[in-house]
Amino acid sequence: PVVHGFRHGAYLWLVDLDALPRMPWLLRPFAGFRSEDHLGDPGLSIRENVLNFLRLEGIHLDQRCRVLMLAGARVLGYLFDPISVFWCYSGDGTLECVVAEVHNTYGERHAYVVRPDADGRAVVGKEFYVSPFFEVAGEYTLTFGLTARQIYASVVLRRDGRMAFSGTFQGVPHPATPLALARTVVRHPVMPQQVAALIRWHGIRLWLRRLPVIPRPNHVPQKGIGP
């Protein structure tokens, strides 16, 4: 299903990695999913790459497992996807873990593997440079919810006991029909480009206000992740 929900300028898809959507040829440029946009080997499927990465993390799921991905899609060959979320279920339907794959504007990525509690919440230390205005310090509180009626993803960064950043997506799933996608194209034809421009403009405004810029540290890719 596609998520028809907007929050902080986001338009996201919820897809089963065993059955990625395939739209009519005229709409395909507005809903593309490629392995190169996510963790792992571009020559393998997104599902294979997620399972390979989990094995490196000591989590072994068999071929009966199911992986659902919440992510942006390529639109006219362009993708801007700050975070992709993978819900990983065992063959009996038990949620084994969630992978939160974070991307920055420098083409780098980092994945956090968490086992949320009963409320869908997990806490991890920040390990990846995302914004030029934040050091690689503090901890994230990640909250994920996925039901037939609602999808929820929240990221809160805390440093020294204080909230430094928060971002939330909340949407209602609807079937990803060609008609639904066509309506979205009419209303928001270049959503990834728009979001990327708004984020960069926000950064320029912060820089003009003389907010200190944190130099980007040397990036060491995670094993099994890629760039």
Rosetta blueprint (number, residue, H / E / L):
1 P L
2 V E
3 V E
4 H L
5 G L
6 F L
7 R E
8 H L
9 G L
10 A E
11 Y L
12 L L
13 W E
14 L E
15 V E
16 D E
17 L L
18 D L
19 A L
20 L L
21 P L
22 R L
23 M L
24 P L
25 W L
26 L L
27 L L
28 R H
29 P H
30 F H
31 A L
32 G E
33 F L
34 R L
35 S H
36 E H
37 D H
38 H L
39 L L
40 G L
41 D L
42 P L
43 G L
44 L L
45 S L
46 I H
47 R H
48 E H
49 N H
50 V H
51 L H
52 N H
53 F H
54 L H
55 R H
56 L H
57 E L
58 G L
59 I L
60 H L
61 L L
62 D L
63 Q L
64 R L
65 C L
66 R E
67 V E
68 L E
69 M E
70 L E
71 A E
72 G L
73 A L
74 R E
75 V E
76 L L
77 G L
78 Y E
79 L L
80 F L
81 D L
82 P L
83 I E
84 S E
85 V E
86 F E
87 W E
88 C E
89 Y E
90 S L
91 G L
92 D L
93 G L
94 T L
95 L E
96 E E
97 C E
98 V E
99 V E
100 A E
101 E E
102 V E
103 H E
104 N L
105 T L
106 Y L
107 G L
108 E L
109 R E
110 H E
111 A E
112 Y E
113 V E
114 V E
115 R L
116 P L
117 D L
118 A L
119 D L
120 G L
121 R E
122 A E
123 V E
124 V E
125 G E
126 K L
127 E L
128 F L
129 Y L
130 V L
131 S L
132 P L
133 F L
134 F L
135 E L
136 V L
137 A L
138 G L
139 E E
140 Y E
141 T E
142 L E
143 T E
144 F E
145 G E
146 L E
147 T L
148 A L
149 R L
150 Q L
151 I E
152 Y E
153 A E
154 S E
155 V E
156 V E
157 L E
158 R E
159 R E
160 D L
161 G L
162 R E
163 M E
164 A E
165 F E
166 S E
167 G E
168 T E
169 F E
170 Q E
171 G E
172 V L
173 P E
174 H E
175 P L
176 A L
177 T L
178 P H
179 L H
180 A H
181 L H
182 A H
183 R H
184 T H
185 V H
186 V H
187 R H
188 H L
189 P L
190 V L
191 M H
192 P H
193 Q H
194 Q H
195 V H
196 A H
197 A H
198 L H
199 I H
200 R H
201 W H
202 H H
203 G H
204 I H
205 R H
206 L H
207 W H
208 L H
209 R L
210 R L
211 L L
212 P L
213 V L
214 I L
215 P L
216 R L
217 P L
218 N L
219 H L
220 V L
221 P L
222 Q L
223 K L
224 G L
225 I L
226 G L
227 P L
